[in-house]
Amino acid sequence: MCTYLTMRLEVAGSGKGAAGWMRVTTASVYLDHPAHAPDDHTLNVDLLNPDLGPAARVALELEPRSARQLAEAILALLPDEPEAATG
């Protein structure tokens, strides 16, 4: 079930792509047909640095249950106050 809805947000971090580690500044999240995963539809997450060109990308294709489990694990590990994680 492709929704064609894409959420794009600014992020701050690093990702390891084909050329090694790079700064990532943008994330795109969308539900679509995967390019590589064996599932019919996946939650796709692209971490990008548009200033470095189209190859500056780290991509994930997760089946929906795995995507939900990952999101729950992330939320469980992060403190309620974002400043507590960086302070």
PyMOL Python script that loads the backbone (N, CA, C, O; Angstrom):
from pymol import cmd

cmd.read_pdbstr("""\
ATOM      1  N   MET A   1       0.828  -1.171   0.000  1.00  0.00           N
ATOM      2  CA  MET A   1       0.000   0.000   0.000  1.00  0.00           C
ATOM      3  C   MET A   1       0.872   1.235   0.000  1.00  0.00           C
ATOM      4  O   MET A   1       1.294   1.699   1.059  1.00  0.00           O
ATOM      5  N   CYS A   2       1.139   1.755  -1.137  1.00  0.00           N
ATOM      6  CA  CYS A   2       1.941   2.969  -1.269  1.00  0.00           C
ATOM      7  C   CYS A   2       1.059   4.169  -0.965  1.00  0.00           C
ATOM      8  O   CYS A   2      -0.027   4.314  -1.526  1.00  0.00           O
ATOM      9  N   THR A   3       1.529   5.012  -0.084  1.00  0.00           N
ATOM     10  CA  THR A   3       0.748   6.198   0.256  1.00  0.00           C
ATOM     11  C   THR A   3       1.242   7.427  -0.498  1.00  0.00           C
ATOM     12  O   THR A   3       0.527   8.424  -0.591  1.00  0.00           O
ATOM     13  N   TYR A   4       2.435   7.366  -1.026  1.00  0.00           N
ATOM     14  CA  TYR A   4       3.086   8.498  -1.675  1.00  0.00           C
ATOM     15  C   TYR A   4       3.314   9.653  -0.718  1.00  0.00           C
ATOM     16  O   TYR A   4       3.664  10.754  -1.143  1.00  0.00           O
ATOM     17  N   LEU A   5       3.120   9.412   0.570  1.00  0.00           N
ATOM     18  CA  LEU A   5       3.407  10.423   1.573  1.00  0.00           C
ATOM     19  C   LEU A   5       4.847  10.271   2.013  1.00  0.00           C
ATOM     20  O   LEU A   5       5.304   9.171   2.322  1.00  0.00           O
ATOM     21  N   THR A   6       5.544  11.369   2.038  1.00  0.00           N
ATOM     22  CA  THR A   6       6.932  11.373   2.478  1.00  0.00           C
ATOM     23  C   THR A   6       7.086  12.422   3.556  1.00  0.00           C
ATOM     24  O   THR A   6       6.649  13.561   3.395  1.00  0.00           O
ATOM     25  N   MET A   7       7.706  12.037   4.650  1.00  0.00           N
ATOM     26  CA  MET A   7       8.049  12.999   5.689  1.00  0.00           C
ATOM     27  C   MET A   7       9.534  13.285   5.548  1.00  0.00           C
ATOM     28  O   MET A   7      10.355  12.368   5.510  1.00  0.00           O
ATOM     29  N   ARG A   8       9.865  14.550   5.471  1.00  0.00           N
ATOM     30  CA  ARG A   8      11.262  14.990   5.378  1.00  0.00           C
ATOM     31  C   ARG A   8      11.560  15.855   6.580  1.00  0.00           C
ATOM     32  O   ARG A   8      10.765  16.721   6.945  1.00  0.00           O
ATOM     33  N   LEU A   9      12.706  15.621   7.195  1.00  0.00           N
ATOM     34  CA  LEU A   9      13.063  16.426   8.343  1.00  0.00           C
ATOM     35  C   LEU A   9      14.564  16.652   8.397  1.00  0.00           C
ATOM     36  O   LEU A   9      15.354  15.871   7.866  1.00  0.00           O
ATOM     37  N   GLU A  10      14.927  17.726   9.044  1.00  0.00           N
ATOM     38  CA  GLU A  10      16.344  18.010   9.264  1.00  0.00           C
ATOM     39  C   GLU A  10      16.825  17.139  10.415  1.00  0.00           C
ATOM     40  O   GLU A  10      16.130  16.986  11.420  1.00  0.00           O
ATOM     41  N   VAL A  11      18.015  16.571  10.266  1.00  0.00           N
ATOM     42  CA  VAL A  11      18.621  15.763  11.317  1.00  0.00           C
ATOM     43  C   VAL A  11      20.071  16.201  11.490  1.00  0.00           C
ATOM     44  O   VAL A  11      20.632  16.883  10.633  1.00  0.00           O
ATOM     45  N   ALA A  12      20.660  15.808  12.591  1.00  0.00           N
ATOM     46  CA  ALA A  12      22.077  16.081  12.842  1.00  0.00           C
ATOM     47  C   ALA A  12      22.712  14.775  13.284  1.00  0.00           C
ATOM     48  O   ALA A  12      22.329  14.205  14.306  1.00  0.00           O
ATOM     49  N   GLY A  13      23.679  14.303  12.518  1.00  0.00           N
ATOM     50  CA  GLY A  13      24.344  13.063  12.865  1.00  0.00           C
ATOM     51  C   GLY A  13      25.279  12.621  11.771  1.00  0.00           C
ATOM     52  O   GLY A  13      25.669  13.410  10.910  1.00  0.00           O
ATOM     53  N   SER A  14      25.637  11.354  11.807  1.00  0.00           N
ATOM     54  CA  SER A  14      26.541  10.768  10.821  1.00  0.00           C
ATOM     55  C   SER A  14      25.986   9.445  10.345  1.00  0.00           C
ATOM     56  O   SER A  14      25.237   8.779  11.061  1.00  0.00           O
ATOM     57  N   GLY A  15      26.353   9.069   9.141  1.00  0.00           N
ATOM     58  CA  GLY A  15      25.971   7.787   8.583  1.00  0.00           C
ATOM     59  C   GLY A  15      27.119   7.239   7.757  1.00  0.00           C
ATOM     60  O   GLY A  15      27.958   7.996   7.269  1.00  0.00           O
ATOM     61  N   LYS A  16      27.155   5.934   7.603  1.00  0.00           N
ATOM     62  CA  LYS A  16      28.217   5.318   6.824  1.00  0.00           C
ATOM     63  C   LYS A  16      27.645   4.861   5.490  1.00  0.00           C
ATOM     64  O   LYS A  16      26.831   3.939   5.438  1.00  0.00           O
ATOM     65  N   GLY A  17      28.070   5.501   4.425  1.00  0.00           N
ATOM     66  CA  GLY A  17      27.626   5.169   3.080  1.00  0.00           C
ATOM     67  C   GLY A  17      28.719   4.446   2.313  1.00  0.00           C
ATOM     68  O   GLY A  17      29.698   3.982   2.896  1.00  0.00           O
ATOM     69  N   ALA A  18      28.546   4.356   1.018  1.00  0.00           N
ATOM     70  CA  ALA A  18      29.496   3.638   0.160  1.00  0.00           C
ATOM     71  C   ALA A  18      30.900   4.239   0.223  1.00  0.00           C
ATOM     72  O   ALA A  18      31.888   3.517   0.086  1.00  0.00           O
ATOM     73  N   ALA A  19      30.994   5.537   0.426  1.00  0.00           N
ATOM     74  CA  ALA A  19      32.294   6.212   0.465  1.00  0.00           C
ATOM     75  C   ALA A  19      32.835   6.373   1.881  1.00  0.00           C
ATOM     76  O   ALA A  19      33.858   7.030   2.076  1.00  0.00           O
ATOM     77  N   GLY A  20      32.166   5.785   2.875  1.00  0.00           N
ATOM     78  CA  GLY A  20      32.611   5.910   4.262  1.00  0.00           C
ATOM     79  C   GLY A  20      31.686   6.809   5.059  1.00  0.00           C
ATOM     80  O   GLY A  20      30.557   7.080   4.651  1.00  0.00           O
ATOM     81  N   TRP A  21      32.173   7.263   6.189  1.00  0.00           N
ATOM     82  CA  TRP A  21      31.371   8.097   7.082  1.00  0.00           C
ATOM     83  C   TRP A  21      31.152   9.475   6.493  1.00  0.00           C
ATOM     84  O   TRP A  21      32.027  10.038   5.835  1.00  0.00           O
ATOM     85  N   MET A  22      29.963  10.007   6.742  1.00  0.00           N
ATOM     86  CA  MET A  22      29.623  11.359   6.294  1.00  0.00           C
ATOM     87  C   MET A  22      28.628  11.965   7.268  1.00  0.00           C
ATOM     88  O   MET A  22      27.944  11.257   8.007  1.00  0.00           O
ATOM     89  N   ARG A  23      28.564  13.248   7.253  1.00  0.00           N
ATOM     90  CA  ARG A  23      27.569  13.977   8.030  1.00  0.00           C
ATOM     91  C   ARG A  23      26.224  13.824   7.331  1.00  0.00           C
ATOM     92  O   ARG A  23      26.151  13.955   6.109  1.00  0.00           O
ATOM     93  N   VAL A  24      25.145  13.546   8.090  1.00  0.00           N
ATOM     94  CA  VAL A  24      23.808  13.518   7.506  1.00  0.00           C
ATOM     95  C   VAL A  24      23.014  14.692   8.052  1.00  0.00           C
ATOM     96  O   VAL A  24      23.083  15.018   9.237  1.00  0.00           O
ATOM     97  N   THR A  25      22.260  15.319   7.160  1.00  0.00           N
ATOM     98  CA  THR A  25      21.526  16.532   7.518  1.00  0.00           C
ATOM     99  C   THR A  25      20.029  16.434   7.245  1.00  0.00           C
ATOM    100  O   THR A  25      19.256  17.267   7.719  1.00  0.00           O
ATOM    101  N   THR A  26      19.618  15.425   6.487  1.00  0.00           N
ATOM    102  CA  THR A  26      18.225  15.289   6.079  1.00  0.00           C
ATOM    103  C   THR A  26      17.805  13.828   6.191  1.00  0.00           C
ATOM    104  O   THR A  26      18.587  12.922   5.903  1.00  0.00           O
ATOM    105  N   ALA A  27      16.567  13.611   6.609  1.00  0.00           N
ATOM    106  CA  ALA A  27      15.987  12.269   6.610  1.00  0.00           C
ATOM    107  C   ALA A  27      14.682  12.306   5.833  1.00  0.00           C
ATOM    108  O   ALA A  27      13.892  13.240   5.969  1.00  0.00           O
ATOM    109  N   SER A  28      14.464  11.285   5.019  1.00  0.00           N
ATOM    110  CA  SER A  28      13.188  11.089   4.328  1.00  0.00           C
ATOM    111  C   SER A  28      12.635   9.748   4.792  1.00  0.00           C
ATOM    112  O   SER A  28      13.352   8.747   4.822  1.00  0.00           O
ATOM    113  N   VAL A  29      11.366   9.737   5.150  1.00  0.00           N
ATOM    114  CA  VAL A  29      10.706   8.525   5.616  1.00  0.00           C
ATOM    115  C   VAL A  29       9.439   8.337   4.792  1.00  0.00           C
ATOM    116  O   VAL A  29       8.631   9.258   4.671  1.00  0.00           O
ATOM    117  N   TYR A  30       9.264   7.136   4.221  1.00  0.00           N
ATOM    118  CA  TYR A  30       8.094   6.900   3.382  1.00  0.00           C
ATOM    119  C   TYR A  30       7.792   5.410   3.295  1.00  0.00           C
ATOM    120  O   TYR A  30       8.684   4.580   3.469  1.00  0.00           O
ATOM    121  N   LEU A  31       6.535   5.072   3.026  1.00  0.00           N
ATOM    122  CA  LEU A  31       6.097   3.699   2.847  1.00  0.00           C
ATOM    123  C   LEU A  31       5.947   3.465   1.350  1.00  0.00           C
ATOM    124  O   LEU A  31       5.195   4.172   0.679  1.00  0.00           O
ATOM    125  N   ASP A  32       6.668   2.463   0.825  1.00  0.00           N
ATOM    126  CA  ASP A  32       6.673   2.275  -0.625  1.00  0.00           C
ATOM    127  C   ASP A  32       7.148   0.861  -0.954  1.00  0.00           C
ATOM    128  O   ASP A  32       7.429   0.060  -0.062  1.00  0.00           O
ATOM    129  N   HIS A  33       7.232   0.576  -2.244  1.00  0.00           N
ATOM    130  CA  HIS A  33       7.827  -0.676  -2.694  1.00  0.00           C
ATOM    131  C   HIS A  33       9.338  -0.581  -2.476  1.00  0.00           C
ATOM    132  O   HIS A  33       9.941   0.446  -2.788  1.00  0.00           O
ATOM    133  N   PRO A  34       9.950  -1.629  -1.950  1.00  0.00           N
ATOM    134  CA  PRO A  34      11.395  -1.579  -1.737  1.00  0.00           C
ATOM    135  C   PRO A  34      12.164  -1.791  -3.042  1.00  0.00           C
ATOM    136  O   PRO A  34      11.648  -2.367  -3.999  1.00  0.00           O
ATOM    137  N   ALA A  35      13.390  -1.317  -3.056  1.00  0.00           N
ATOM    138  CA  ALA A  35      14.280  -1.566  -4.190  1.00  0.00           C
ATOM    139  C   ALA A  35      14.977  -2.911  -4.032  1.00  0.00           C
ATOM    140  O   ALA A  35      15.299  -3.564  -5.024  1.00  0.00           O
ATOM    141  N   HIS A  36      15.213  -3.331  -2.785  1.00  0.00           N
ATOM    142  CA  HIS A  36      16.000  -4.543  -2.553  1.00  0.00           C
ATOM    143  C   HIS A  36      15.335  -5.546  -1.613  1.00  0.00           C
ATOM    144  O   HIS A  36      15.435  -6.750  -1.851  1.00  0.00           O
ATOM    145  N   ALA A  37      14.672  -5.102  -0.572  1.00  0.00           N
ATOM    146  CA  ALA A  37      14.067  -6.016   0.411  1.00  0.00           C
ATOM    147  C   ALA A  37      13.020  -6.913  -0.256  1.00  0.00           C
ATOM    148  O   ALA A  37      12.389  -6.499  -1.229  1.00  0.00           O
ATOM    149  N   PRO A  38      12.830  -8.124   0.246  1.00  0.00           N
ATOM    150  CA  PRO A  38      11.922  -9.072  -0.400  1.00  0.00           C
ATOM    151  C   PRO A  38      10.438  -8.821  -0.125  1.00  0.00           C
ATOM    152  O   PRO A  38       9.598  -9.570  -0.624  1.00  0.00           O
ATOM    153  N   ASP A  39      10.095  -7.810   0.638  1.00  0.00           N
ATOM    154  CA  ASP A  39       8.704  -7.549   1.004  1.00  0.00           C
ATOM    155  C   ASP A  39       7.978  -6.742  -0.075  1.00  0.00           C
ATOM    156  O   ASP A  39       8.611  -6.086  -0.903  1.00  0.00           O
ATOM    157  N   ASP A  40       6.647  -6.800  -0.057  1.00  0.00           N
ATOM    158  CA  ASP A  40       5.852  -6.010  -1.012  1.00  0.00           C
ATOM    159  C   ASP A  40       5.967  -4.515  -0.737  1.00  0.00           C
ATOM    160  O   ASP A  40       6.089  -3.708  -1.658  1.00  0.00           O
ATOM    161  N   HIS A  41       5.926  -4.158   0.550  1.00  0.00           N
ATOM    162  CA  HIS A  41       6.028  -2.758   0.951  1.00  0.00           C
ATOM    163  C   HIS A  41       6.932  -2.672   2.172  1.00  0.00           C
ATOM    164  O   HIS A  41       6.933  -3.565   3.019  1.00  0.00           O
ATOM    165  N   THR A  42       7.679  -1.620   2.251  1.00  0.00           N
ATOM    166  CA  THR A  42       8.567  -1.408   3.393  1.00  0.00           C
ATOM    167  C   THR A  42       8.486   0.042   3.828  1.00  0.00           C
ATOM    168  O   THR A  42       8.088   0.923   3.066  1.00  0.00           O
ATOM    169  N   LEU A  43       8.876   0.267   5.078  1.00  0.00           N
ATOM    170  CA  LEU A  43       9.096   1.623   5.536  1.00  0.00           C
ATOM    171  C   LEU A  43      10.523   1.951   5.132  1.00  0.00           C
ATOM    172  O   LEU A  43      11.465   1.274   5.544  1.00  0.00           O
ATOM    173  N   ASN A  44      10.677   2.975   4.340  1.00  0.00           N
ATOM    174  CA  ASN A  44      11.989   3.346   3.813  1.00  0.00           C
ATOM    175  C   ASN A  44      12.484   4.593   4.516  1.00  0.00           C
ATOM    176  O   ASN A  44      11.750   5.570   4.668  1.00  0.00           O
ATOM    177  N   VAL A  45      13.720   4.552   4.937  1.00  0.00           N
ATOM    178  CA  VAL A  45      14.356   5.687   5.599  1.00  0.00           C
ATOM    179  C   VAL A  45      15.630   5.996   4.826  1.00  0.00           C
ATOM    180  O   VAL A  45      16.501   5.138   4.682  1.00  0.00           O
ATOM    181  N   ASP A  46      15.730   7.205   4.339  1.00  0.00           N
ATOM    182  CA  ASP A  46      16.941   7.668   3.659  1.00  0.00           C
ATOM    183  C   ASP A  46      17.568   8.760   4.510  1.00  0.00           C
ATOM    184  O   ASP A  46      16.910   9.747   4.838  1.00  0.00           O
ATOM    185  N   LEU A  47      18.817   8.595   4.864  1.00  0.00           N
ATOM    186  CA  LEU A  47      19.589   9.620   5.567  1.00  0.00           C
ATOM    187  C   LEU A  47      20.545  10.205   4.549  1.00  0.00           C
ATOM    188  O   LEU A  47      21.316   9.478   3.923  1.00  0.00           O
ATOM    189  N   LEU A  48      20.498  11.515   4.383  1.00  0.00           N
ATOM    190  CA  LEU A  48      21.203  12.164   3.280  1.00  0.00           C
ATOM    191  C   LEU A  48      22.014  13.369   3.724  1.00  0.00           C
ATOM    192  O   LEU A  48      21.809  13.943   4.793  1.00  0.00           O
ATOM    193  N   ASN A  49      22.938  13.719   2.854  1.00  0.00           N
ATOM    194  CA  ASN A  49      23.608  15.015   2.926  1.00  0.00           C
ATOM    195  C   ASN A  49      23.528  15.596   1.517  1.00  0.00           C
ATOM    196  O   ASN A  49      24.426  15.364   0.707  1.00  0.00           O
ATOM    197  N   PRO A  50      22.465  16.350   1.209  1.00  0.00           N
ATOM    198  CA  PRO A  50      22.273  16.867  -0.150  1.00  0.00           C
ATOM    199  C   PRO A  50      23.439  17.712  -0.667  1.00  0.00           C
ATOM    200  O   PRO A  50      23.643  17.797  -1.878  1.00  0.00           O
ATOM    201  N   ASP A  51      24.201  18.333   0.227  1.00  0.00           N
ATOM    202  CA  ASP A  51      25.338  19.151  -0.206  1.00  0.00           C
ATOM    203  C   ASP A  51      26.442  18.309  -0.850  1.00  0.00           C
ATOM    204  O   ASP A  51      27.274  18.837  -1.588  1.00  0.00           O
ATOM    205  N   LEU A  52      26.451  17.002  -0.575  1.00  0.00           N
ATOM    206  CA  LEU A  52      27.484  16.120  -1.124  1.00  0.00           C
ATOM    207  C   LEU A  52      27.032  15.367  -2.370  1.00  0.00           C
ATOM    208  O   LEU A  52      27.786  14.554  -2.905  1.00  0.00           O
ATOM    209  N   GLY A  53      25.823  15.624  -2.836  1.00  0.00           N
ATOM    210  CA  GLY A  53      25.327  14.983  -4.048  1.00  0.00           C
ATOM    211  C   GLY A  53      24.457  13.769  -3.765  1.00  0.00           C
ATOM    212  O   GLY A  53      24.317  13.367  -2.610  1.00  0.00           O
ATOM    213  N   PRO A  54      23.864  13.172  -4.813  1.00  0.00           N
ATOM    214  CA  PRO A  54      22.904  12.085  -4.637  1.00  0.00           C
ATOM    215  C   PRO A  54      23.496  10.791  -4.077  1.00  0.00           C
ATOM    216  O   PRO A  54      22.753   9.977  -3.529  1.00  0.00           O
ATOM    217  N   ALA A  55      24.777  10.580  -4.192  1.00  0.00           N
ATOM    218  CA  ALA A  55      25.386   9.360  -3.661  1.00  0.00           C
ATOM    219  C   ALA A  55      25.605   9.427  -2.150  1.00  0.00           C
ATOM    220  O   ALA A  55      25.889   8.404  -1.528  1.00  0.00           O
ATOM    221  N   ALA A  56      25.481  10.602  -1.554  1.00  0.00           N
ATOM    222  CA  ALA A  56      25.685  10.774  -0.120  1.00  0.00           C
ATOM    223  C   ALA A  56      24.395  10.379   0.598  1.00  0.00           C
ATOM    224  O   ALA A  56      23.624  11.227   1.045  1.00  0.00           O
ATOM    225  N   ARG A  57      24.183   9.052   0.694  1.00  0.00           N
ATOM    226  CA  ARG A  57      22.902   8.533   1.170  1.00  0.00           C
ATOM    227  C   ARG A  57      23.117   7.207   1.888  1.00  0.00           C
ATOM    228  O   ARG A  57      23.916   6.373   1.461  1.00  0.00           O
ATOM    229  N   VAL A  58      22.398   7.033   2.974  1.00  0.00           N
ATOM    230  CA  VAL A  58      22.308   5.762   3.669  1.00  0.00           C
ATOM    231  C   VAL A  58      20.833   5.380   3.633  1.00  0.00           C
ATOM    232  O   VAL A  58      19.989   6.162   4.071  1.00  0.00           O
ATOM    233  N   ALA A  59      20.507   4.202   3.124  1.00  0.00           N
ATOM    234  CA  ALA A  59      19.112   3.809   2.948  1.00  0.00           C
ATOM    235  C   ALA A  59      18.777   2.579   3.784  1.00  0.00           C
ATOM    236  O   ALA A  59      19.594   1.671   3.935  1.00  0.00           O
ATOM    237  N   LEU A  60      17.556   2.569   4.326  1.00  0.00           N
ATOM    238  CA  LEU A  60      17.010   1.418   5.036  1.00  0.00           C
ATOM    239  C   LEU A  60      15.671   1.053   4.415  1.00  0.00           C
ATOM    240  O   LEU A  60      14.882   1.934   4.073  1.00  0.00           O
ATOM    241  N   GLU A  61      15.414  -0.218   4.270  1.00  0.00           N
ATOM    242  CA  GLU A  61      14.104  -0.721   3.859  1.00  0.00           C
ATOM    243  C   GLU A  61      13.694  -1.752   4.910  1.00  0.00           C
ATOM    244  O   GLU A  61      14.257  -2.845   4.969  1.00  0.00           O
ATOM    245  N   LEU A  62      12.723  -1.402   5.730  1.00  0.00           N
ATOM    246  CA  LEU A  62      12.320  -2.259   6.839  1.00  0.00           C
ATOM    247  C   LEU A  62      10.896  -2.736   6.663  1.00  0.00           C
ATOM    248  O   LEU A  62      10.010  -1.949   6.330  1.00  0.00           O
ATOM    249  N   GLU A  63      10.667  -4.031   6.886  1.00  0.00           N
ATOM    250  CA  GLU A  63       9.286  -4.489   6.851  1.00  0.00           C
ATOM    251  C   GLU A  63       8.567  -3.794   8.011  1.00  0.00           C
ATOM    252  O   GLU A  63       9.200  -3.492   9.022  1.00  0.00           O
ATOM    253  N   PRO A  64       7.268  -3.536   7.891  1.00  0.00           N
ATOM    254  CA  PRO A  64       6.564  -2.698   8.862  1.00  0.00           C
ATOM    255  C   PRO A  64       6.727  -3.108  10.326  1.00  0.00           C
ATOM    256  O   PRO A  64       6.891  -2.245  11.189  1.00  0.00           O
ATOM    257  N   ARG A  65       6.686  -4.404  10.619  1.00  0.00           N
ATOM    258  CA  ARG A  65       6.834  -4.825  12.013  1.00  0.00           C
ATOM    259  C   ARG A  65       8.218  -4.468  12.546  1.00  0.00           C
ATOM    260  O   ARG A  65       8.347  -3.995  13.676  1.00  0.00           O
ATOM    261  N   SER A  66       9.245  -4.690  11.742  1.00  0.00           N
ATOM    262  CA  SER A  66      10.602  -4.335  12.156  1.00  0.00           C
ATOM    263  C   SER A  66      10.747  -2.831  12.351  1.00  0.00           C
ATOM    264  O   SER A  66      11.413  -2.384  13.285  1.00  0.00           O
ATOM    265  N   ALA A  67      10.125  -2.053  11.473  1.00  0.00           N
ATOM    266  CA  ALA A  67      10.187  -0.591  11.601  1.00  0.00           C
ATOM    267  C   ALA A  67       9.553  -0.135  12.908  1.00  0.00           C
ATOM    268  O   ALA A  67      10.087   0.735  13.595  1.00  0.00           O
ATOM    269  N   ARG A  68       8.410  -0.729  13.248  1.00  0.00           N
ATOM    270  CA  ARG A  68       7.728  -0.369  14.496  1.00  0.00           C
ATOM    271  C   ARG A  68       8.584  -0.765  15.704  1.00  0.00           C
ATOM    272  O   ARG A  68       8.699   0.007  16.656  1.00  0.00           O
ATOM    273  N   GLN A  69       9.184  -1.959  15.674  1.00  0.00           N
ATOM    274  CA  GLN A  69      10.040  -2.402  16.779  1.00  0.00           C
ATOM    275  C   GLN A  69      11.247  -1.486  16.935  1.00  0.00           C
ATOM    276  O   GLN A  69      11.644  -1.171  18.057  1.00  0.00           O
ATOM    277  N   LEU A  70      11.830  -1.058  15.830  1.00  0.00           N
ATOM    278  CA  LEU A  70      12.960  -0.136  15.887  1.00  0.00           C
ATOM    279  C   LEU A  70      12.532   1.198  16.494  1.00  0.00           C
ATOM    280  O   LEU A  70      13.226   1.744  17.352  1.00  0.00           O
ATOM    281  N   ALA A  71      11.384   1.725  16.047  1.00  0.00           N
ATOM    282  CA  ALA A  71      10.889   2.997  16.584  1.00  0.00           C
ATOM    283  C   ALA A  71      10.630   2.889  18.084  1.00  0.00           C
ATOM    284  O   ALA A  71      10.961   3.807  18.835  1.00  0.00           O
ATOM    285  N   GLU A  72      10.044   1.782  18.526  1.00  0.00           N
ATOM    286  CA  GLU A  72       9.769   1.595  19.952  1.00  0.00           C
ATOM    287  C   GLU A  72      11.063   1.486  20.752  1.00  0.00           C
ATOM    288  O   GLU A  72      11.151   2.017  21.859  1.00  0.00           O
ATOM    289  N   ALA A  73      12.069   0.800  20.204  1.00  0.00           N
ATOM    290  CA  ALA A  73      13.357   0.678  20.898  1.00  0.00           C
ATOM    291  C   ALA A  73      14.035   2.035  21.027  1.00  0.00           C
ATOM    292  O   ALA A  73      14.600   2.356  22.073  1.00  0.00           O
ATOM    293  N   ILE A  74      13.979   2.830  19.965  1.00  0.00           N
ATOM    294  CA  ILE A  74      14.575   4.166  20.003  1.00  0.00           C
ATOM    295  C   ILE A  74      13.893   5.009  21.070  1.00  0.00           C
ATOM    296  O   ILE A  74      14.568   5.651  21.875  1.00  0.00           O
ATOM    297  N   LEU A  75      12.558   5.015  21.089  1.00  0.00           N
ATOM    298  CA  LEU A  75      11.822   5.807  22.068  1.00  0.00           C
ATOM    299  C   LEU A  75      12.068   5.320  23.489  1.00  0.00           C
ATOM    300  O   LEU A  75      12.126   6.127  24.416  1.00  0.00           O
ATOM    301  N   ALA A  76      12.212   4.010  23.671  1.00  0.00           N
ATOM    302  CA  ALA A  76      12.458   3.469  25.004  1.00  0.00           C
ATOM    303  C   ALA A  76      13.832   3.865  25.540  1.00  0.00           C
ATOM    304  O   ALA A  76      14.000   4.039  26.747  1.00  0.00           O
ATOM    305  N   LEU A  77      14.811   4.007  24.654  1.00  0.00           N
ATOM    306  CA  LEU A  77      16.171   4.317  25.088  1.00  0.00           C
ATOM    307  C   LEU A  77      16.442   5.807  25.269  1.00  0.00           C
ATOM    308  O   LEU A  77      17.337   6.187  26.023  1.00  0.00           O
ATOM    309  N   LEU A  78      15.684   6.641  24.589  1.00  0.00           N
ATOM    310  CA  LEU A  78      15.914   8.086  24.707  1.00  0.00           C
ATOM    311  C   LEU A  78      15.281   8.635  25.977  1.00  0.00           C
ATOM    312  O   LEU A  78      14.181   8.225  26.348  1.00  0.00           O
ATOM    313  N   PRO A  79      15.967   9.562  26.650  1.00  0.00           N
ATOM    314  CA  PRO A  79      15.358  10.201  27.809  1.00  0.00           C
ATOM    315  C   PRO A  79      14.220  11.119  27.366  1.00  0.00           C
ATOM    316  O   PRO A  79      14.165  11.551  26.215  1.00  0.00           O
ATOM    317  N   ASP A  80      13.312  11.409  28.303  1.00  0.00           N
ATOM    318  CA  ASP A  80      12.192  12.288  27.990  1.00  0.00           C
ATOM    319  C   ASP A  80      12.658  13.693  27.634  1.00  0.00           C
ATOM    320  O   ASP A  80      12.038  14.370  26.814  1.00  0.00           O
ATOM    321  N   GLU A  81      13.734  14.121  28.242  1.00  0.00           N
ATOM    322  CA  GLU A  81      14.282  15.452  27.982  1.00  0.00           C
ATOM    323  C   GLU A  81      15.475  15.331  27.045  1.00  0.00           C
ATOM    324  O   GLU A  81      16.503  14.782  27.443  1.00  0.00           O
ATOM    325  N   PRO A  82      15.371  15.832  25.797  1.00  0.00           N
ATOM    326  CA  PRO A  82      16.484  15.706  24.838  1.00  0.00           C
ATOM    327  C   PRO A  82      17.804  16.237  25.373  1.00  0.00           C
ATOM    328  O   PRO A  82      18.860  15.702  25.035  1.00  0.00           O
ATOM    329  N   GLU A  83      17.770  17.273  26.196  1.00  0.00           N
ATOM    330  CA  GLU A  83      19.014  17.855  26.721  1.00  0.00           C
ATOM    331  C   GLU A  83      19.760  16.867  27.601  1.00  0.00           C
ATOM    332  O   GLU A  83      20.985  16.937  27.704  1.00  0.00           O
ATOM    333  N   ALA A  84      19.039  15.945  28.239  1.00  0.00           N
ATOM    334  CA  ALA A  84      19.690  14.969  29.121  1.00  0.00           C
ATOM    335  C   ALA A  84      20.611  14.042  28.346  1.00  0.00           C
ATOM    336  O   ALA A  84      21.587  13.540  28.904  1.00  0.00           O
ATOM    337  N   ALA A  85      20.322  13.805  27.071  1.00  0.00           N
ATOM    338  CA  ALA A  85      21.153  12.910  26.265  1.00  0.00           C
ATOM    339  C   ALA A  85      22.428  13.581  25.808  1.00  0.00           C
ATOM    340  O   ALA A  85      23.413  12.895  25.533  1.00  0.00           O
ATOM    341  N   THR A  86      22.444  14.897  25.718  1.00  0.00           N
ATOM    342  CA  THR A  86      23.620  15.593  25.207  1.00  0.00           C
ATOM    343  C   THR A  86      24.396  16.300  26.314  1.00  0.00           C
ATOM    344  O   THR A  86      25.506  16.776  26.075  1.00  0.00           O
ATOM    345  N   GLY A  87      23.837  16.376  27.511  1.00  0.00           N
ATOM    346  CA  GLY A  87      24.425  17.177  28.552  1.00  0.00           C
ATOM    347  C   GLY A  87      25.509  16.547  29.277  1.00  0.00           C
ATOM    348  O   GLY A  87      26.076  17.152  30.187  1.00  0.00           O
TER     349      GLY A  87
END
""", "prot")
cmd.dss("prot")
cmd.show_as("cartoon", "prot")
cmd.util.cbc("prot")
cmd.orient("prot")
